[in-house]
Amino acid sequence: MQTSGRLCICHRPERLAELMDIMREYKLEPKRLRLVCQRKGEEPWLVLVEGKKCANTGLRISPTLYVEEDGGFSPEMIKIYGAYKEAYIK
């Protein structure tokens, strides 16, 4: 997704170094990074990176997003899914 010189990417964590190199090669400065884990205590299975075209350096690390808590979606995931959650949770 790209809006106003920003690019958001979802990728595998094991490819993070390569992703950062390629972003900078194309003058996209990584600005925000967030790890996504299925559950607390597990390794991340996804990394979310937001980059900005021709920006100064400076990377912010957001708190980890946990998909599941207590056998269902975490409160944050329910908020993210919005209207879709109604069909999923039933």
ZADOBA-115694 format. One record per residue: x, y, z of N, C-alpha, C, O in turn; residue in three letters. Coordinates in steps of 0.2 Angstrom, whole numbers, plus 5000, padded with zeros to 4 digits. Layout:
N
XYZXYZXYZXYZala ...
This chain:
90
500449945000500050005000500450065000500950065004met 500350114996500750174996500250234996499750244992gln 500450285000500050345001500550405003500950395007thr 500550454999500950515000501650505002501850525007ser 501950464997502650454998502850405003503450395005gly 502350365006502450315011502250245008501850245004arg 502650195010502550125008502550085014502950085018leu 502050035014501949995020502049925017501749905012cys 502449885020502649815018502549765024502749775029ile 502249705022502249645026502749595024502749585018cys 503149575028503749525025503849475031503649485037his 504249425029504549375034505149405038505549445035arg 505149395044505649425049506349405046506849445047pro 506449345044507149325042507349355036507949355034glu 506949395033507149435027507249515028507349555024arg 507249535035507249595037507849635034507749695032leu 508449615035509049645033509049665026509149715023ala 508849615022508749615015508249675013508349715008glu 507649665016507149715015507349785016507249835012leu 507749805022507949865023508449895018508449945016met 508949845016509449865010509049885004509249935001asp 508549845002508249864996507849924996507749964992ile 507549935002507150005003507550065002507450104999met 508150055005508650115005508950124998509050174996arg 509050064994509250064988508750114983508950144979glu 508150104985507650144981507350204985506850234983tyr 507850234989507750294993507050294997506750344998lys 506950235000506350225005506650215011506950165013leu 506650265016506950265022506450225027505850255028glu 506650175030506250135035506050185041506550215044pro 505450195042505250245048504950205054505050225059lys 504550155052504150115058504250045057504250015051arg 504350005062504449935062503949905067503949925073leu 503649845065503249815071503249735069503149715064arg 503349705074503349625074502649605075502349625079leu 502549545072501849515073501949445075502349405072val 501749425081501749355084501049325084500549365086cys 501049265083500349225084500149235092499549245093gln 500649215096500449215103501149245107501649235105arg 501049265113501549285117502049225119501849175119lys 502649235119503149185120503449155113503849115113gly 503049165108503249135101503749185097503649245098glu 504049165092504449205088504049235083503449215081glu 504249295081503749335076503749295069504249265067pro 503149295066503149265060502949315054502949295048trp 502949375056502849435051503149495054503149505060leu 503449535049503649605051503249655047503249645041val 503049705050502749765046503249825046503449845051leu 503349845040503849905039503549955035503249945030val 503550015038503350075034503950115032504350135037glu 503950135026504550175024504250245021503650245018gly 504650295020504550355018505050375012505650375014lys 504850405007505250415001505650475003505450525005lys 506350475002506850525003506750555010506850615010cys 506650515015506650545022507350545025507750505023ala 507350575031507950575035507950505039507450475039asn 508550485041508550425045508150435052508050485054thr 507950375055507650375061507050325061506550335058gly 507150265064506750215064506350205071506750205076leu 505750205071505350195077505150115078504850095073arg 505250085083505050015084504350015088504350035094ile 503849995085503149995089503149925093503449875092ser 502649925098502549865102502349805098502049815092pro 502549745100502349685096501649675096501249695100thr 501349655090500649645089500549565090500849525086leu 500149555095499949485096499249465093498749505094tyr 499249415089498649395086498149365090497549375090val 498349315094497949275099498149285106498749295108glu 497649295110497649285118497149255121496549255118glu 497249205125496749175129496249135124495649125125asp 496549105119496149055114495749095109495449055105gly 495849155108495449195103495849255101496449265103gly 495549295097495949355094496049405100495649405105phe 496649435100496849485105496349545104496149555099ser 496249585110495849645109496049695103495649715100pro 496749695102496949735097496849705090496649745085glu 496849645089496649615083495949625082495749635076met 495549615087494749625086494649695083494249715079ile 495049745086494949815084495149825077494849865073lys 495749795075495949795068495449765063495349795058ile 495149705065494749675060494049715059493749705054tyr 493849755064493249795064492649745062492549695066gly 492249765057491649735055491749655054491249615055ala 492349635051492449565050492449525056492249465055tyr 492649555061492649515068491949485069491949425072lys 491449515068490749485069490649415066490449375070glu 490849405060490749345057491249295059491149235060ala 491849315061492449275063492249245070492349185072tyr 492049285075491949275082491349225083491449185088ile 490849225079490249185080490349115080489949075081lys 
